[in-house]
Amino acid sequence: MHNSFFILIFLFLGFASCKKTQNPGSEIPTGFSEFYEKFHEDSLYQLAHIRFPLEGMPTVNDNSIPQDFHWEANKWEMHKPFKDDGTDFKRELNVVDSTIVIETIRMRSNEYGMERRFAKFGNDWQLIYYASMNKLVKNRDIDTSLIEE
């Protein structure tokens, strides 16, 4: 039952199209937008631009969090672009610097979310981390009324 829910969320994210949003005050690094678009259009390009074995986190159905998890190329499912169309999910790009971009997609309720990290090596962007859609841990120390929607 839980697997079906996570699969539906992943499919929803996978079949939506792309909209480029970012944190205020940050500028998307040169070449990232072109890479991001091609990454989601071409499966061979996508596989060639992932650092396998890819560090990350699978979808977990209980409280057991696997230690030292890595995605393998032979089990990879192609990622499709996400469109923030005002539904229950929103996408954010956090530009750390000109070589690192962190993408988060989460429910507006902050109940579930996923994260991907991209890094630039030489002239090529690579996916270096992927945490699948999971229930987010609530931090009681954070005032959620301050979170922008």
C-alpha positions in Angstrom: 0.0 0.0 0.0 2.7 2.4 1.0 4.7 1.5 -2.1 1.8 2.5 -4.4 1.6 5.9 -2.8 5.3 6.6 -3.4 5.2 5.3 -6.9 2.2 7.6 -7.7 4.2 10.6 -6.3 7.2 9.7 -8.3 5.1 9.2 -11.5 3.4 12.6 -10.8 6.8 14.2 -10.6 8.2 12.3 -13.5 5.5 13.2 -16.0 5.2 16.9 -15.2 7.2 19.3 -17.4 10.0 21.7 -16.3 9.8 25.2 -14.9 13.0 26.9 -13.8 12.6 28.4 -10.3 15.3 29.3 -7.9 16.0 30.9 -4.6 15.9 34.7 -4.6 19.2 36.4 -5.1 20.9 33.4 -6.7 21.8 33.0 -10.4 21.7 29.8 -12.3 25.2 28.9 -13.3 26.1 29.2 -17.0 25.3 26.0 -18.9 23.2 24.4 -16.1 19.8 25.1 -17.6 20.9 23.5 -20.9 22.3 20.5 -19.1 19.1 20.2 -17.0 16.9 20.2 -20.0 19.0 17.6 -21.9 19.3 15.5 -18.8 15.6 15.0 -18.7 15.1 14.5 -22.4 17.8 11.9 -23.3 18.1 8.7 -21.3 21.6 8.0 -22.5 22.8 11.5 -21.7 21.2 11.2 -18.3 23.0 7.9 -17.5 26.3 9.4 -18.8 25.9 12.4 -16.4 25.4 10.5 -13.1 28.2 9.5 -10.8 27.5 5.8 -10.2 27.3 4.3 -7.7 25.2 7.4 -6.8 25.0 8.3 -3.1 21.5 8.8 -1.9 18.4 7.5 -0.1 15.7 5.2 -1.5 12.1 5.6 -0.6 11.6 4.1 2.9 8.3 2.8 4.2 9.2 2.6 7.8 11.6 4.1 10.3 14.6 2.1 9.2 17.0 4.3 7.2 19.5 2.4 5.2 23.2 3.3 5.9 25.5 4.1 3.1 22.9 3.6 0.3 24.0 3.9 -3.4 21.9 3.8 -6.6 23.3 1.5 -9.3 23.2 2.2 -13.0 21.5 -1.1 -13.9 18.5 -0.2 -11.6 18.2 3.4 -12.5 14.8 4.8 -13.7 15.0 7.8 -15.9 14.1 11.1 -14.2 11.6 13.4 -16.0 11.4 17.1 -15.5 9.1 18.6 -12.8 6.7 21.4 -13.4 5.6 23.6 -10.5 2.1 24.2 -11.7 0.5 25.3 -8.4 -0.4 21.8 -7.3 0.6 20.2 -4.0 4.3 20.2 -4.9 6.9 22.8 -5.5 10.4 22.8 -6.8 13.3 25.0 -5.6 16.9 25.3 -6.9 19.5 26.4 -4.3 22.6 27.6 -6.1 25.4 27.0 -3.7 28.0 28.4 -6.0 28.9 28.2 -9.8 29.6 24.5 -9.5 26.9 23.1 -7.1 23.1 23.3 -7.5 20.7 21.5 -5.1 17.2 20.8 -6.2 14.4 20.1 -3.8 10.9 19.0 -4.6 8.5 18.9 -1.7 4.8 18.9 -0.9 3.6 22.4 0.0 2.6 20.9 3.4 6.2 19.9 3.9 5.2 16.4 4.6 7.1 14.7 1.8 10.1 15.7 -0.3 13.1 14.7 -2.4 16.5 16.1 -3.2 19.0 16.0 -6.0 22.5 17.5 -6.0 24.3 18.5 -9.2 28.0 19.4 -9.4 30.1 20.7 -12.3 33.3 18.8 -13.1 35.4 20.5 -15.7 32.8 21.5 -18.4 30.2 18.8 -17.5 27.4 18.8 -15.0 26.8 15.5 -13.1 24.1 14.3 -10.7 26.1 13.4 -7.5 23.3 12.7 -5.0 19.6 11.6 -5.1 17.3 11.2 -2.2 14.0 9.8 -3.4 10.6 11.0 -2.2 10.3 10.4 1.6 8.4 11.6 4.5 10.2 14.6 5.9 11.2 14.9 9.6 9.4 17.7 11.3 11.7 20.1 13.2 9.8 21.4 16.2 12.4 24.2 16.5 11.4 25.8 13.2 8.5 28.2 13.0 6.6 26.9 10.0 4.6 30.2 9.8 7.8 31.8 8.4 8.0 29.4 5.5 7.0 31.0 2.2 4.5 29.2 0.0 
